[in-house]
Amino acid sequence: MLAIVLSACLANDPNVCRDYKIPIDANIDAMTCMAEAPPHFAKWSEEHPGWQVTRWRCAPATENDI
């Protein structure tokens, strides 16, 4: 299973940053993950207005991420 890993920082304090994982479909490969990721992190950004996504990537997810 893959996850989109977002690195985001607080908009009002860019020194406070965290990584967030968004699990995605278990049956896709890394290239498909990269292609399908933008709508997922756009939705995340809308739901977390105080945070600014600084980078993202696709990475393996574990059961703990779900």
Buried (B, 14 or more C-beta within 10 A) or exposed (E): BBBBBBBBBBEEEEEEBEEBBBBBEEEBEEEBBBEBBEEBBEEBBEEBEEBBBEEBBBBEBEEEBE
